[in-house]
Amino acid sequence: MTEKLIQLRVDDDVREKADEVFKHQGLTTQGALKIFLTHVANSGDSPFSKIFDSHQ
């Protein structure tokens, strides 16, 4: 399986707070994002579906 690099910019404060949340869960931010994207790819659904579907 080949991998693609995804880069994104977020405020330092957001990154630091997210890092702490994931750390308490035994995860890294990178690991958590991989889990999130894998779940979306496997389920064909996003946790944002309800938010965006209601605006259509």
The 8 nearest C-alpha neighbors of each residue, nearest first, counted from 0:
[[1, 2, 3, 4, 37, 33, 40, 36],
 [2, 0, 3, 4, 5, 33, 37, 36],
 [1, 3, 0, 4, 5, 33, 37, 36],
 [4, 2, 5, 1, 6, 0, 33, 36],
 [3, 5, 6, 2, 7, 1, 33, 29],
 [6, 4, 3, 7, 2, 32, 29, 33],
 [7, 5, 4, 8, 3, 9, 29, 32],
 [8, 6, 9, 5, 4, 10, 14, 32],
 [7, 9, 10, 6, 11, 14, 13, 5],
 [10, 8, 11, 14, 13, 7, 12, 15],
 [9, 11, 13, 12, 14, 8, 15, 16],
 [10, 12, 14, 13, 15, 9, 16, 8],
 [11, 13, 15, 10, 14, 16, 9, 17],
 [14, 12, 16, 10, 11, 15, 17, 9],
 [13, 15, 17, 11, 12, 16, 18, 10],
 [14, 16, 18, 12, 17, 13, 11, 19],
 [17, 15, 19, 13, 18, 14, 12, 20],
 [16, 18, 20, 14, 19, 15, 13, 21],
 [17, 19, 15, 21, 16, 20, 28, 22],
 [20, 18, 22, 16, 17, 21, 23, 15],
 [21, 19, 17, 23, 22, 18, 16, 24],
 [20, 22, 26, 24, 18, 23, 19, 27],
 [21, 23, 19, 25, 26, 24, 20, 18],
 [24, 22, 21, 20, 25, 19, 26, 18],
 [25, 23, 21, 22, 26, 20, 27, 19],
 [24, 26, 22, 23, 21, 27, 20, 30],
 [27, 25, 21, 22, 24, 30, 31, 28],
 [26, 28, 30, 29, 21, 22, 31, 18],
 [27, 29, 31, 30, 18, 32, 21, 26],
 [28, 30, 32, 27, 31, 33, 26, 34],
 [31, 29, 27, 33, 28, 32, 26, 34],
 [30, 32, 28, 34, 33, 29, 27, 35],
 [31, 33, 35, 29, 34, 30, 36, 28],
 [32, 34, 30, 36, 31, 35, 37, 29],
 [33, 35, 31, 37, 32, 36, 38, 30],
 [36, 34, 32, 38, 33, 37, 31, 39],
 [37, 35, 39, 33, 38, 34, 40, 32],
 [36, 38, 40, 34, 39, 35, 33, 41],
 [37, 39, 41, 35, 36, 40, 42, 34],
 [40, 38, 36, 42, 44, 45, 37, 43],
 [39, 41, 37, 43, 38, 42, 36, 44],
 [42, 40, 38, 39, 43, 37, 44, 36],
 [43, 41, 44, 39, 40, 38, 45, 37],
 [44, 42, 40, 39, 41, 45, 38, 37],
 [45, 43, 42, 39, 46, 48, 40, 38],
 [44, 46, 47, 48, 39, 43, 42, 38],
 [45, 47, 48, 44, 49, 39, 50, 35],
 [46, 48, 45, 50, 49, 51, 44, 52],
 [49, 47, 45, 51, 50, 46, 52, 44],
 [50, 48, 52, 47, 51, 53, 46, 45],
 [49, 51, 47, 48, 53, 52, 54, 46],
 [50, 52, 54, 48, 53, 49, 47, 55],
 [53, 51, 49, 54, 55, 48, 50, 47],
 [52, 54, 51, 50, 55, 49, 48, 47],
 [55, 53, 51, 52, 50, 49, 48, 47],
 [54, 52, 53, 51, 50, 49, 48, 47]]
